[in-house]
Amino acid sequence: MSRFTRSMDFLSLLVNSVPFGQGIADEVVAACLRQAGAQLEDSGSFLVGAGKALAVQLADDTPRLNSILRRLSP
């Protein structure tokens, strides 16, 4: 898991998975990050890094970014 999540490039694939619909894609992003964070030793740093990467990718869609970030809470 740590090798896969070392780079946040995978997030763009999940965020842009339009065929599933935005709501489902956002839930998949949040679930993936929650699960990955649970498997990593330093989950806090991972989630902060993921949040920053999402902020860059979704800079023009603040409501969507906030929705995903809220879903990261257990």
N, C-alpha and C positions, 0 to 999 in steps of 0.2 A: 504494500500500500504506500509506503513512504517513497518509493521510486516513482510510482505513478503520480502522486500528488506533489512531487518536488517542484514541478512547473505547473502553473495555473492555466496553461494553454487549453486544457481539457474543458475549462469552464465555458469558453466561447461555443464549443460544440453543444453543450447542454443548453445554454442560454438561447441559442439560435435554432433549437429543435422545434421549429414552427409546426410541422405536421401534427404534432401532439397537442397543439394549442398552448398559448402563453401560460395559462394557469397551471396546466399539468407540467409544462417545462419548468416553471418556477418551483413547483413542489419537488420535482426531481433534483433540481440544483440544490435546494435546501437539504433534502434527504441525503444526497450524496456527500455534501459537506459535513453534515452531522455524523454520518457513519465513518467517514474518513477521519474526522477529528477524534472520534472515540477510539480509533485504532492507533493513533499517533501518541507518542510520549508527550509532546508539547502541543496539545490541542489548542490552547489559547493562541499561541503564535500562528498556528496554521489558520485558524478561523479569522484572525485579524488580517493576515495576508490575503486570504480568499475574499474577505470583505473589501479590501483595497482594490483587488483585481476586478471585482464586480463593479465597484464604483467607477473605475475607468471605462469598463465596457458599457455600463448603463448610465453614463454621465448625462445623457439627454432624456433619460426616463427615470427620474427620481422616485415617483410613486412605485414603480416596479422594483427598483433597488430596495426601497424601504420594506416592501412586502416580502421580498426574499430574506432580507436581514432579520425581520421579525420572526420568520419561520425557523431561524437557526437556534432560537432559544428552546431548551428542552421543555 
